[in-house]
Amino acid sequence: MQDTIAPANIEVLTDALPEDAVQGWLADEPSETNDLISDRVRYRTFWQGAERLIDMMPEKSARPAAQELAAQAIWTRTRESRDRFLRTHARAVYGAVTRRMERFVRVEELLFAAADAFPGLAPTRAQIAAEKDTLQRDKDGLEIDQGVLISHILAADQSGRHLCHAMLLPRPESEDALAKLAADGALDLGAVRLERHGRAIHLIMSNPRFLNAEDQTTIDAMEIGVDVAILDPESDIAVLRGAPVEHPKYAGRRIFGSGINLTHLYRGRIPYVWFLQRELGFVHKFLRGVAKPDVLPDDVTGCGIEKPWIAAVESFAIGGHCQILLTMDYVLAAHDAYLTLPARKEGIVPGAANLRLPRFTGDRIARQAIQYERKLVCDSFEGRLICDEITPAEQMDQAIERVVARLTSSGAVGAISNRRAFRVAEEPLDMFRRYCAVYAREQAQCHFSRALIDNLERFWNAQNRAE
């Protein structure tokens, strides 16, 4: 039976749009799912009708209040229908895009391929491009539907594992980058530099103007750099470190990283898919290594290629950079360094920290860090639950050499085997997959919430910061 829409909600629509157009659109709404062939047509008709209603109104920044209420009602109604469609057909959607899982498709391409194959299910490349230069507050939240789609794909066992596998494969660009490292002995990717120091390879994160923050300009280089570091045959262990920065307060000092670039976030320059690329891509590769195409790296039926990782924390690790520490094998911190996860002030979910941090600190400290921005000084009882060793800041170079020597003195094979044994006990692939199904949905909502904008203006003064 067709759901009815409350008269008050109809009035929200008809106050801003022609009544005949509204009633015609509502009459097309499917209330149930059947077979994919018929549903593809019925739901597409409803979704495209919603787009026509939205096109009758100006862009978000120019809409009067009544029209904005109508737009939100339309988005809500269509989003509910997409959720209903995907509860039945998510596996079929994924199968259509991946040729029944015979080919791997990265998440950033998967979303647009699904939009092309199932019109109206998710925003097209052109729709996302049209909002590319729009402030975050003025975007319509089209990308929330990407979150709905990916959440359903990850929630399904087979498609979710296949997508995780796809995102753990080396990026296509990594082969040439690895060859360049082999030829030159070092590699400069702009936001990332790779240097060999004996049997260790150092990955240096560098975004000096923004205190080594992460943004759209760093994510590709970071993942390629992680691929190369792991696949480099001339090294046994990898070291992750921040570069010196330019900010007058910290000029010349190394900083591990300041998390997501909040100025870029406020200005709409970080797309939603960035969060998915990050968690399913290089952050997951720190933890699980780089996959081989012929075997699922679940540690039970198959494994990938991996190295132990050491993090050298100098000055601070904020937000996403603190999240990274939870994937490391050994964390070396300067005596004056600190960690924070200011998720409440940012209005977003801090990656997989909600999954991983309680393993280190216990539930209460984890909740305090994430929900009440508790600062963790590295050289404290709580900080040492995450940091394995504290060293004087001026002795970090020597400390890195000593830790590398100690962790490699018995060879890398045992270290890698122990990584896998810890991982299958603490964070098996299906646990990660299920967490990311929730993360994909919730982060999409957060990314386009009014609270995100309010928090960035209140706590970051984002509206007055230069790009």
N, C-alpha and C positions, 0 to 999 in steps of 0.2 A: 504494500500500500504506500502511495506517495506521502512523504512527510509533509506536514503543513507548516507554513511559516507564519509566525505570530503577526496579527494585524499591525502592531506597533513597529515591527521590523519591516513590513511592507511599506509603511509610511516613511521610514528612513530612506528607502529607495525612491519612492514616488515623489518625495519632497525635492529630490535633486534630478530626477530623470523622468522621461515620458512614461506614463503608466502603462501604455500598451506595450512598450519595449520591455518593461520590467515583467509584466505578466507573461509575455511570450517567452522570456528567458526562463522564468520559474517553471513554466509548463514543460520545458525541455529537460528538467533535472531528473536524471535516473535515481531511483531510490534504492536499487539493489544491483547486484552484479549477476551476470549470466556467463555465457561463453565469451572468450576474448574477441572473436570476430565482431559480434554485435555490440559488445561493450565499447570496443574501440571507436565505433561510429557514434553511439549514443552519448558517451562521455565527451568525445571531441566536440560534438555539437554544443553541448552545454558549456564547455570551457571556452570555446571560441565566441559563444554568445556573451559570456562575461567580458571578454576582451573588447567586444564591440560597445558594451555599456561603458567600460572604462574610457574608451576612446571618445565618448561623447563629452567627457569632462576634461578640463585642462590638466596639466601636470601637477603633481602633488603640491609644490610650493605655491601654486597660484589658485588652489581650490578654496572656495569658501567652506566654512565649517560643515554646512549641510552636505556638500558634495564629498568632503573627506569622510564623513560618517557613512555615506552611501558606498564609497569605494572600499572602506574597511569591511562593510557588510558583504560586499561582493567577494572580496578576497577570502573572508572567513567561510562563506558558503562553498566556494569552489575548492578551497583547501580541504574541507571536510569530504567533498566528493572524490578528490584525488586520493585521500587516505583510504576511503572505501574501495576505490578501484584497485589500489595497490595491495590491500589486504588479501585480495583474491589473485591478482595478476603480477605481483612483483617478480616472481621467478620467470614468468613468460617474458616480461619486459627485458630482464637481464639476459635471458637466453636469446632474444631477438638481436640484441646489440652485440653479443659476444659469439654469435653463431653456435648457440647451445654450449657455451663455455669452451669452444675450441680455440678461441683466441683471447689474449689478455688485453684489456682496455683500461687505461688509467682513469682515475675518478674524474679528472678535469675534462677528459674527452668523453667519458661515459655519459655525463650529464647532458651534453649537447647532442650526442648520438641518440639518446633516449628521447630528447625533445623533438628531433627530426623524425624519428620512427613513430612516435606517438604524439602527434600535434596537440598542444594544450596541456600535456602532462607536466612539463617543466619549461622554464623560460628558454628561448632560443639564444643562440650566440648574438644575434642582432639585438634582441631585447636587452641583454646584459650590456652590450656595447653602448646602447643608447643612454644608459645610466652611468657609464664609466666615470664621467667627470662631474657627477652630481654629489653634493654633500650627503653624508650618510643620513642625516635627518630628513632629507628631501627625497629619498628613494622609496619606492612603493613596496619593497620587501619581496620582490619576485623570487629572490633566491631562497626564501623560506621553503618554496616548493621543491627546490633541490635537496634541502634537508629532509623533507618528507620522503622523497624518492630514495635517497641513499640510506636512510634509516631502515626502510623496509627491505632493501637489498641486503644490508648487513645483518638484519635480524633473521633472515632465512639461512639455514645452515650451509647449503651448497653454494649459493651465490655469494654469501658473505665471505666464506673461506676463499673462494676464487678471486674476489675483489681484493682481499688482504694479500693474497699471493701476487696478484698483478702489481700492487703498490710496493711490494718488497723486491721486485726485479730491478736490476740496474737500469737507470735511465738510458735511452739510446745515445745521448751525448757522452756518457761516461767512458765508452770505449776509446774515443779519440782523446779524451782528457787523460786517461790512464797511459796511453801511448806517449803523450806529451810529457807526463811526469817521468816515464821511463827514459825518455831522450834527454831531458833537461835536469833531472834530479830535483825539481821543484815545480810548482804549478800555481799560477795566479789566476783566480777566477773572479777577481774583483772583490766581492763580498767575502770571499774565502781564499786563504792561501794554504798550500800544503808544502811542508818542508820535511826532509828526512834528517833525523838526528840519530846516527847509529842504526839500531834495529827498530827504532820508533819512528812513526810518522806523526808529525804535528799538524793538526787542522786548526788554523787561526781564523777566528770569526772577526770580520772587520766591517763596521759601519760607523766610522769615527765621528761623523757629525751628530749622530743620534745615539751616542753611548752604546754602540754595537747592538742597537735594537733590531728586531726582526720585522720585515715587511715584504711587500711584493718584489722589491729589488734584490732581496737576499735569498728567497726560498729556493729558487732553481739552483743557484750556485752552491747552496748548503747541501742539497741532496746529491748533486754531482760530486761534491767534495767528499761526502760520507761514502758514496760508492767507491770512489778512487782509493780512499784511505783503507777501506776494508779489502779491496781487491789487489792492492799493491803487493806483489810477491816479495819485495825486498824488505818488508817490515813485519814484525811480529806483534806489535802493540800500537795503539793509537792514543794520542794525547789531544785533548780538546782545550783550547785556551782562547781568551779574548785578546784583541790587539790594543795598542795604545789609542787613546781617543783625543779629540780636538777641543772638547768643551773646556772653557777657561778654568772651571772649578777642578777639573781632573786632568788638565793638559799634560800629555806625556805619560800618564798612568795607564796601566793595563786595566781593563774592565771586562769581566766575564760576559756580562750582557744585561741589558735593561728590559728585556721582554719585548712584547709587541710595541710597535711604533704607534703610540696613542694619537699623535698628531695626524698621521696618515689614516688611522682608523676613523677619526672624527671627520676627516675630509672625504671619506668614501673611497679611499684608494686601496683598501684591503678587501677584496671580495670574499664572500662566504666560503667559496671552495678552497681558499688559502688555508683555512683551519683543517679541512679534510686532507689536503695535500701534506700538511705538516705532520699530523698525527699518524696517518696511514703510511707516510713516506719516511723522511729521514729520522724522525724521532723513534719510530718503530724499528728502523734499521739499526740504530744504536743498540736497542735491546735484543733484536732477533737476528741481525745480520742481513746479508743480501741473499735473496732466493735464487734458486736454479729453476728454469722453466719446467722441468720434467717432474718435479716433486714438491708437494706441499710442505713448507717448512714448519710443521707443527711439533717437531722434536720427537714425535712418537713414530710416525710413518716416514718421516724424512727431515733433513736438516738443510740449512743454507750454508753460506760462506761467512765467517765472522772472525772478529778479533776482539780481544779485551780492550776496554776503553778506560782511560784515566782522564778525569776533569781537573783542571787547575783553576781554582776560583780565586780571582783577585778583585778587590774592591767590593763587588756585590754581584749576586745572581738574582734578578728580579723576574717575577712572572714566568714567562716561557723558558727563560734560562735556568730558573730554579727547577722547573719541570724536567728539563733535560738531565739534571743531576740524578734523578730517580731511575735513570736507565743505565747509569755508569757502573763499572765494576769497582772503581776506586775513586774517591773524591778527596783531593788534596786542596786545602784552603789556607789562604793567608790569615794571619792572626787578627787582622783588622777587617776581615770581610764579613758580610752578612747576607741573609737570604730572606726574601719575602714573596708571598703569593697574593697580590692585592686584587683578587678576583671580585670582591664585593665592590671596591671602588671603580673597577672597570666595567662591571655589569655583565661579565661573561663567565663561561665555565673554563677553568684553567687546564685545558687539555685533558690528559689522563692522570692528573695529580690526584683527583678524587679516588681513582683506582689504586694508585701506587703509594701515595704518601702515608696512609695508615700503616702500611707494612713497616715503615721506618720509625714513625713517631708514635704510633697508636692513634686511635680514633679521635680522642679529645683534642690533642695538639693539632692534628690534621684539620679538624673543623675550625679551631681557633685561627690557624694560619690562613685558611681559605675564606672563611666567613667573617672573621673579625680582624683580618690583616695583622695577625701576630707576627712580629719581626723575630727571626731566628738568627742570633749572633753565632757565627760559626764556632768561635771559641767559647762555647757554653754547653751545658749538659744537653739541651735540646738540639743545638747545632751539631753536636758530635753524634747525634743519632743519624744524621745524614752524611756528615763529613768524617772520613776515616782518619784523617791526620791534619794537624794544624802546624803551620810553619811560619817563621818570621817572613813578612812580605818581601824583604830584600834578599831572602835566600830561596826564593821559589825556583829559580833555574836549577840550583843544585839539588833541591828536593825532588824535582821532576826526574832528574837523572838517577837519583837513588831509588825512587819508587819503580821506575822502568827497569832498572837492573834487577831489583828484587823480584818483580813479577814475571820476568822473563828468564830468570836464572835456571829454571827447571824445564824450559821450553814452553811453547804456547799450547801444545795439545791438551795437557791436563787442565789448563785454564779454560779453554773452550769447552771441554767436556763438562767441567763444573758449572760453567754458565748455563749450559743446556739443562743440567740436572736441577739447578735452582729454578730455572724458568718454567719447566714443566710442572713443578710443584707450586710455584707462586703465581704465575701468570700464563697459563696455557693459552694457545691461540684462540680457542673458543671464548674464553673469558674476555680477552681483549676485544674480540669481534662483537660480542654482546654489549660490552661497555660502549663501544663506538657507535652501535646502533642507537643507543640513547643519546650519546654525545652529539651525533649528527642532527638529531631532531631538536634537542634543547639549545644547542649553540646557534642554530638558525633563528630560533625565536629571540634569543638574547641579542643577536647581531643587529636586529632591526627593531629593538624595543625603544620606547621613549626613555626608559631608565638608563640605557647605555649613553644616550646623548646628555641627559641631565648629569650623570656621574662624571662624564668627561669634562663638562663645563664647570661643575662644582669643584672637583678635586684636581683637575689638570689644567684648568683655564684654557681649554683647547681652542675656544673661539678666538682667542687673542694671540695664539702662537703662530709663528711663521712656519711655512712648510720647509 
